[in-house]
C-alpha cells in the first residue's frame, strides 16, 4: 500500500513539475536543482548533473533571461516557438528524474508521455491564451499575462516539491480551465463564420 501511495505521489510530482515547465521552461529545473543542491531532495545517480551548483547557476541565469524575454510584447510570441519544444524536453527530464525506481525503458517512456506530454499541452494552452490576450489588447496586457504565468510556474514548482497532491489538483484545474476557454474560442469562431451567411438569408 505504501509503495503504491509513494508511486502515485512521485507521478503527481513529475506531472506537476512538467506542467510548470509549460509555463516557464527553466523554473522547475531551477527549483529541482535548488532543493537537490541544498540537500532537501535526493535525485537518482543518473541525474547528478542537476544536483550541482553549476547546473543551479545555469538554470538561474536561463530563468532570468526567460523572464525578461516574456516581459517584452510581441517578442514573447517569437519566444514561444523555441519554448514549446524546450518545455517538452524539460518536462521529460523532470518527470524522469523524479520517476519511481523502475525499468529504464518504462521510466523514459512514462517520462516522455506523461512529462513531455503534460508540458507540451500546458505550453500549447498558454500559447492560445496569450494569443487571445494579444488580439484583445494589441499586446499591451501580455506583460501582465507573463507575470501570471511566472507566478503559476513558481507556485506549481514549489507545491510539487512540498505538497504534490495539491499541485496535481491545480494542474487538473488548469487543464479544465484551458479546455473551457478553448471551447469558447471555437464556438466564437464558428459563430462568426455562420453570422455572414445568416445575414444573407
N, C-alpha and C positions, 0 to 999 in steps of 0.2 A: 504493500500500500504506500509506504514511504517512498519507495523507488518510483512508483507511478506519479505520485504527487511532485517529486523533485523533477521528473521529466517534463511534466506539464509546466512547472514554474520556469524551467530553462527554455522551453519553447516560447512561452509568453515573453520572457526576457529577450530572446533573439528577435521575435516578431516586433516587439516594441522598439528596440534599437534600430531595426531595419526601417520601420515606419519613420522614425526620427531622421534617418538618412534621406528619406524622401523629401523632408522639409529643408534640411541642411546637411550636405554630404559629410562634412568633417566633424560636426558637433558630437555625434555619438561615438565616433572613433576617438575624439579628444577625451570625452568622459570615460570611455572604457579604458583608454591608456592611462588616464589620471588615477582612477581607482586601483588599477593594477600596479602602477609605479609606486603608489603610496601604501601598498600592502592591504587594500581593502577587498581585493578580488584576485583570485589566482587563475590565470589563463593556462590552457594546455601548453605543453612544451613547443608544439608546432607554431604557436603564436607568441613566442617570447619576444619577437621583434616589436610587437605592440607594447610589451611590458618593458620599455626602455625610455630613458629620459630624452634620447634623440628623437624617438618617434613622437613623444609627447610634445616636444618643442615644434616639430614639423607640423603636427596636427593643429597646434595652437596658431601658428603663422598662417596655415591654409584656411583655418576658420575665420581669422580676421579678414583675410583677403576676400573670402566668400561673402562675408557680411557687408563689406564695403561695396563689392560688386552688385549685390542685390539691392542696395540702397540708391542706386542710380537708375532713374526711369529709362525705359527702352533698352538699356544695356542688360537689364535683368532678363529680358526675353532671349537675347543672344546667349546669355549665360545658361539658360535652361537647356539649350541644345547640347551643351557639354555636360551639364549637371545630371541630365536624365540617365545616360549610361553609367556615369560615375556613381550615381546613387544606387543603381542596381548592383554594381561591383562592391560598393561599401556595405550594402545590405547583406550581400552574400558573405562577406568577410566577417562581419559582426555576428551574423547568425551561426556561422561555422565555429567561431571562436568560443561561443557560449553553449554550443550544442552538447547534449548528453554524450557520455562515452559510448561510442558505437562504431560499427564498421565504417572506415573512411569513405567508401563508395556511397553508403546510405547517408552519412554525415554531410557530404558535399552536395548530394542530390537534394536533400532536405533544405540545405542552406540556399541553394540556387532557386528552388521552387518557392519556399516559404520566405526566405530572407530577401533574395533578389526580386521575387515577385511582389512582395509587400512594399518594398522600397519603390519599385517601378510604378505600381498602381498609385501609391501616395504621391509620387512626383507628377504623374500624369494628371491627377485630380487637382493638385496645386497649380499646375500649368494652366488648366482650364479656368480655374478661379481667378488666376492672375490675368488671363485674357479678358475675362468679364470685367475685372477692375479697370483694366486699360481702356476697354471700349466705353465704360461708363464715365470715366473721369479724364480720358486722354492721357493716362499715366500718372496723374498728379497724386493719386492715392496709393500708388504702388509702393512707395517707401513705408507707408503705414502697414500695408499688406505684408511687406518683407519683415517688418518688426514683429508682427504677429506670428509669422512663420518661424522666426528665430526663437521667440518665446516658447512656442509649442515644441520645437526641436530640443531645446534645453530641458523643458519640463518633462517631456517624454523620456529623454535620456536618463535624467536623474531618477524619475519614478521607476523606470525599467530596472535600475540597479537596486533601488531601495524597496519598492513595492510593485513587483512586476504584474500582479493581478490587476491593480488599478490601472497601470499603464496599458495593459491589454484591453481593458474595457474602454479606455479612451480611444484606442486605435479603432476598435469596432464602431464606436460612436462617430469618429471622424469619417470612416468609410460610409456609414449610413447617411451622414450629412452630405458628403460628396456625391453619393449616388442620387440623393434627393435633389440637389442643385443641378446635377447633370440632367435629370429627368425634366426639371423645369425648363432648362435651356432648350432641350429637344422639343418640348411641347410649344415653347415660344417660337422657335424656328419654324415648326410645322404650321403654326397659326399664321405667321407672316407669309408663308408660302401659299396658303389656301386663301388668304384675305383678298388679293387682287382678283382671283377667279370668282369669288363670291360677289365682288363689286360689279363685275361684268354681267353676272346673271341678274 
